[in-house]
């Protein structure tokens, strides 16, 4: 049985006072379905009527475009190399979803520091699109690129499987992001579990292992059941909510999207992404002052 949710209200893309919601999707360990969740969540939000952008920030294993069967002529590496502007690399996916692709396996991108991360995000200030929601598919772990995007986001969605290694790494990631980077709130999603009880048990294990060694607020974002339909969708280079809309995983992801749309937005109106840029740059300025 899925968590109760409410109907997602549509938000016009041209709303001049819309407040952009940013959701960083991350995980402590690879192989937990993070990119699948990020991609399908972004697509579900776009389908609901929100102007949604998906940033592929998993710079070591970038594959959002491949997952959706799309071809990217350029990517973030080309932007860093000053070969093109960020505007030029955006590709449009199903249902109007805007996608910013990254270059998979590029060592330069995986070793970016805080200032370089700020350089990437600074390019957002040049974008002309007015969007409602930005979903960020981060890499796993707590590298500089992961923490930079998580700190600048309104919400951090941590994906975990009901396996000892995944639970351990999830707990470690939350502790580090909280203790070292002052991220105060996390949403935990139980992925590829067999029952609703398994999802709640996973969440309880995470809370138990976290103990009192954190000051973060941890909330349960629900669960996505193990579903062969999702694996078949991946093989066909489609999102499961498109390929198998009535499947258990698709229904669960749509429910997640409705709940995520109810998460609080920034406390100030804004129609573009400058606030996201400013948060990255403010963090970098503080770090530079500390090091000087």
Residue, then its C-alpha position, 0 to 999 in steps of 0.5 A: x500500500x502506497x503512502x497517501x498523496x494529494x493531486x498535483x496542482x498544475x503550475x503555469x510555466x509562464x508564472x512570473x512569481x513561480x519559486x523554483x524547487x530544486x531536488x538533488x537525487x543522490x545515494x551513498x552507493x551505486x547500483x541502487x537505481x538512483x538515475x532511474x528514480x531521478x529520470x522518472x521523477x523529473x518526467x512525472x513532474x514535467x508530465x504534470x504540467x510543471x516546466x521541469x529540467x533534469x541536470x545529469x550531474x553524475x559526471x562519472x556515469x552520466x547516462x540520463x540521455x541513454x536511459x531515455x534513448x536520446x542523443x546528445x551532440x554536446x555536453x557539460x564538458x563542451x561548456x567547460x571547454x568554452x566550445x558552447x553555451x549551456x543553452x546549446x547543449x539542452x535536449x528535449x525529452x518526452x513530455x517537454x522535459x528539458x535535459x542537460x547531459x554530462x560526459x560519461x567517464x571523463x576524468x576531468x569532470x569527476x575531479x572538479x573542485x568547489x570553484x569548478x562546480x560553481x563555474x558549471x552552475x554559474x552558466x545557469x544564469x545565462x539560461x532563458x528558460x523559466x522553469x518550475x522544478x530542477x531535478x539533479x541526478x548527482x553522483x554517489x558518495x560525498x565528493x565535492x561535486x556531490x556536496x556542492x549540488x546537494x548544498x545548493x538544492x532545496x531538497x536532498x532525496x537519498x535512494x537506498x536499497x534494503x541491503x547492508x552495504x546500501x544502508x551503511x553507505x546511506x547512513x554514512x552519506x547522510x552523516x557526512x553531508x549533515x556534519x560537514x556540510x550543514x545539510x539539515x533535511x533529507x528525504x529517504x526513498x526505499x527502492x527495489x523493495x518487495x513490500x511496503x513493510x520492507x520499505x518502512x523496515x529499511x527506513x527504520x534501520x537507517x534511523x537506528x544506525x544514524x542514532x543521535x550522531x546528527x542534527x538532521x531531519x530525516x523524512x520517509x519519501x516512500x518506496x518503489x517496489x522491485x518490478x521487472x517492468x522497470x528493467x524491461x523499460x531500461x532495455x528499451x531505452x524508455x522511462x518506466x512511467x512511459x513504457x509501463x504506466x500501470x506497472x507497480x514501479x510507475x505508479x509508485x514513482x508517480x505517487x512520489x512525484x505528487x508528494x515531492x511537488x508538495x515539498x516546501x519551495x524557497x521562501x522567495x519568488x523567483x522565475x529563473x535559476x540565479x538563486x541556485x547560482x548564488x548559493x553555489x557562489x556564496x559557498x565557494x566564497x566562504x570556502x575560499x576565505x577559510x583557506x586564505 
